Amino acid sequence: MSTAHRQPPRTALFLPAANARAIEKARGLAVDMVVLDLEDSVRDDDKNRARAAAVAAAATGFGHRLVAIRVNGEDHGCHEDDVAAVAVSAADFIVVPKVETVELAERVAGAGKPLLAMIETPLGVLNAAAIARVDGVEGLVAGVNDLRATLGIPDGDSRAGLTTALQMIVLAARAGGGWALDGVFNALDDDDALAAECREGRAMGFDGKTLIHPNQIAVATRAFAPGEREIAHALALIEAATGGAERFGGRMIETMHVEQARALLARAGRD
């Protein structure tokens, strides 16, 4: 996969595709990506209506925001109809839950829409590197709630038991040349804990975070956007660099650090 032509989203907000009010509100939110959900947030008796609503919403567009549609998993009766509808929609991406095999990734990506594959199970984590290299897979998304359940990790504030799996998802995404998006944060009224988890995710190498409520957008955006100090440091490093290994700010830098600084400025819209 390759997403070199796009800046990764810092924030990706899941919305129930059957909720017209939430969709309309999202058109004015300061979010990088809207993910219209056909899976967990939609009742089985509302799946067909949600699919039609998602396709219609994508056709109308969300301004500058990227648009993705999450389909039902391959074991659900709506999966094939979902994939077929999203493939010819105006959405930028298709999101598939519980991707565990190269075969599934190839089949969905082959339908014609760039794929963001959710890694939510032990088998998915172990196969993530191969999944990330499938042509048409543009990123991996950590599904932390299902990972907790399938790994037998008690629900709670700590993600210590998920660290290995999360880092493997980032490694796989980077090896494949694409994005890595961190999983959702379930608490809706704890901004401090959300900010801490976002900082942890960024420190692991994630590009951004998936969200479940509009009130989480501002916190996650700040955490995943380069700060003014980082920007100033990057500008000074690039200006000081003359090529090869040299001393800057009491540390040794080389070409790799210049490339990192340029990438950070691009992320901040300062390239």
C-alpha positions in Angstrom: 0.0 0.0 0.0 1.1 3.6 -0.4 -0.5 6.8 0.9 2.5 9.0 0.1 0.1 11.3 -1.9 -2.1 12.0 1.1 -1.7 13.4 4.6 -3.1 10.9 7.1 -6.1 12.0 9.2 -5.4 13.0 12.8 -9.0 12.3 13.6 -11.5 9.9 12.2 -15.0 10.0 13.6 -17.4 7.0 13.4 -21.0 8.0 12.8 -24.1 5.7 12.6 -25.0 5.9 8.9 -28.7 5.6 9.9 -28.5 8.8 12.0 -29.3 11.6 9.6 -28.9 14.3 12.3 -25.4 13.1 13.2 -24.4 13.0 9.5 -25.7 16.6 9.0 -23.9 17.8 12.1 -20.6 16.2 10.9 -20.5 18.5 7.9 -19.6 21.3 10.2 -17.1 19.5 12.5 -13.4 20.2 12.5 -12.6 16.5 11.8 -10.2 15.1 9.2 -12.2 12.0 8.3 -15.9 11.0 8.7 -16.5 7.2 8.9 -20.1 6.3 8.1 -20.8 3.1 10.0 -23.0 0.3 8.7 -21.7 -2.2 11.3 -21.9 -2.1 15.1 -24.0 1.1 15.4 -26.8 -0.1 13.1 -29.5 -2.6 14.0 -29.9 -5.5 11.6 -33.4 -4.4 10.6 -31.9 -1.0 9.6 -28.9 -2.2 7.6 -30.4 -1.6 4.1 -31.6 1.9 5.0 -28.2 2.8 6.5 -26.4 1.6 3.4 -28.5 3.8 1.2 -28.1 6.7 3.6 -24.3 6.3 3.7 -24.0 6.2 -0.1 -26.2 9.3 -0.4 -24.2 11.2 2.3 -20.9 10.4 0.5 -22.4 11.7 -2.7 -23.3 15.0 -1.1 -19.8 15.2 0.4 -18.4 16.6 3.6 -16.4 19.5 2.3 -12.6 19.0 2.7 -13.1 16.1 5.0 -12.2 12.6 3.9 -15.2 10.2 3.8 -15.1 6.5 4.5 -17.8 3.9 4.9 -17.4 0.9 7.3 -19.2 -2.1 6.0 -20.4 -5.2 7.9 -17.9 -8.0 8.4 -17.4 -10.9 5.9 -19.5 -13.2 8.1 -22.6 -10.9 8.0 -25.3 -11.3 5.4 -25.0 -7.7 4.3 -21.3 -7.8 3.6 -21.3 -8.4 -0.1 -24.1 -5.9 -0.7 -22.2 -3.3 1.4 -18.9 -3.8 -0.5 -20.6 -3.6 -3.9 -22.4 -0.4 -2.9 -19.4 1.3 -1.4 -17.2 0.4 -4.4 -19.3 2.6 -6.7 -20.0 5.3 -4.1 -18.2 8.7 -3.8 -16.5 7.6 -0.5 -12.8 7.9 -0.4 -12.3 4.7 1.5 -14.0 1.5 2.5 -13.4 0.3 6.1 -13.7 -3.4 6.8 -13.9 -4.8 10.4 -12.0 -7.8 11.6 -9.7 -8.3 8.7 -7.7 -11.4 9.4 -6.5 -12.7 6.0 -4.8 -11.5 2.8 -7.6 -13.1 0.8 -10.3 -10.8 2.4 -8.1 -7.7 1.9 -7.5 -8.6 -1.7 -11.1 -9.3 -2.5 -12.4 -6.0 -0.9 -9.6 -3.8 -2.3 -10.0 -5.4 -5.7 -13.6 -4.1 -5.8 -12.1 -0.7 -6.5 -12.1 1.4 -3.4 -9.0 2.0 -1.2 -9.2 -0.1 1.9 -8.6 0.7 5.5 -8.4 -2.7 7.2 -9.4 -3.0 10.9 -7.1 -5.2 12.9 -9.1 -6.5 15.8 -8.2 -10.1 16.5 -5.0 -12.1 17.3 -5.0 -13.6 13.8 -5.4 -10.2 12.3 -2.4 -8.9 14.3 -0.3 -11.8 13.3 -1.2 -11.4 9.6 -1.1 -7.6 9.7 2.2 -7.2 7.8 0.9 -9.3 4.9 -2.5 -7.5 4.9 -0.7 -4.1 4.8 1.2 -5.1 1.7 -1.9 -5.9 -0.3 -2.3 -3.6 -3.3 -5.1 -1.2 -2.5 -4.8 -1.4 1.3 -4.0 2.2 2.3 -4.0 1.8 6.1 -4.6 -0.2 9.2 -6.9 0.7 12.0 -6.5 -0.8 15.5 -9.8 -2.2 16.9 -9.0 -2.0 20.6 -12.3 -3.1 22.0 -12.4 -6.3 20.1 -8.7 -6.8 20.7 -9.3 -6.6 24.4 -12.1 -9.2 24.2 -10.3 -11.6 21.9 -7.0 -11.4 23.9 -8.9 -11.9 27.2 -7.7 -8.5 28.6 -10.1 -7.0 31.2 -11.7 -3.7 30.3 -10.1 -0.8 32.0 -8.1 2.4 31.7 -4.7 0.7 31.1 -3.7 -0.4 27.6 -0.5 -2.2 28.9 -1.8 -5.6 27.7 -2.4 -4.2 24.3 1.0 -2.6 23.8 2.5 -5.5 21.7 -0.5 -5.8 19.5 -0.7 -2.0 18.9 3.0 -1.7 18.1 2.7 -4.6 15.7 -0.1 -2.8 13.9 2.1 0.3 13.5 5.1 -1.8 12.4 2.9 -3.6 9.8 1.4 -0.4 8.4 4.8 1.3 8.1 6.3 -1.8 6.4 3.5 -1.6 3.9 3.9 2.1 3.4 0.6 3.3 4.7 -1.3 4.8 7.6 -1.8 3.5 11.1 -4.9 4.8 13.1 -5.2 4.2 16.8 -8.4 2.7 18.3 -11.3 4.4 20.0 -11.4 5.8 23.5 -14.7 4.7 25.2 -15.0 7.3 28.0 -16.9 10.3 26.8 -16.3 12.7 29.8 -12.6 12.3 30.6 -10.6 14.7 28.4 -7.4 14.2 30.4 -7.4 10.5 30.0 -8.2 10.8 26.3 -5.3 13.3 25.8 -3.0 10.9 27.6 -4.1 8.0 25.4 -3.6 10.1 22.3 -0.1 11.1 23.4 0.6 7.4 24.0 -0.7 6.5 20.6 1.4 9.2 18.9 4.5 8.0 20.8 3.9 4.5 19.4 3.8 5.9 15.9 0.1 6.1 15.1 -0.9 8.9 12.7 -4.2 9.7 14.3 -7.1 8.3 16.3 -10.5 7.0 15.6 -13.2 8.6 17.7 -16.8 7.9 18.7 -18.1 11.4 19.7 -17.6 14.9 18.3 -16.5 16.1 21.8 -13.3 14.1 21.4 -12.2 15.8 18.2 -10.5 18.9 19.6 -8.4 16.9 22.2 -7.3 14.3 19.6 -6.5 17.0 17.0 -4.2 18.8 19.4 -2.4 15.6 20.4 -1.7 14.4 16.9 -0.9 17.8 15.3 2.7 19.1 15.6 3.0 21.8 18.2 4.6 25.2 17.7 7.8 24.0 19.6 8.1 21.0 17.3 7.5 23.2 14.2 10.1 25.7 15.3 12.6 22.9 16.0 12.0 21.4 12.6 12.5 24.7 10.8 15.7 25.4 12.7 17.1 21.9 12.1 16.4 22.1 8.3 18.1 25.5 8.2 21.1 24.4 10.1 21.7 21.1 8.2 24.4 21.1 5.6 24.5 17.4 4.8 26.0 14.3 6.5 26.3 13.8 10.2 26.7 17.0 12.2 25.9 18.5 15.6 22.6 20.4 16.2 21.2 21.5 19.5 23.5 19.2 21.4 22.6 16.1 19.4 23.9 14.4 16.3 21.7 14.7 13.2 21.9 13.4 9.7 19.8 13.2 6.6 17.2 11.0 8.2 16.5 13.7 10.8 16.1 16.3 8.0 13.6 14.1 6.3 11.6 13.7 9.5 11.6 17.4 10.0 10.3 18.0 6.5 7.5 15.4 7.1 6.5 17.1 10.3 6.2 20.4 8.5 4.1 18.9 5.8 1.9 17.4 8.5 1.5 20.9 9.9 0.9 22.5 6.5 4.1 24.4 6.7 6.0 22.6 3.8 
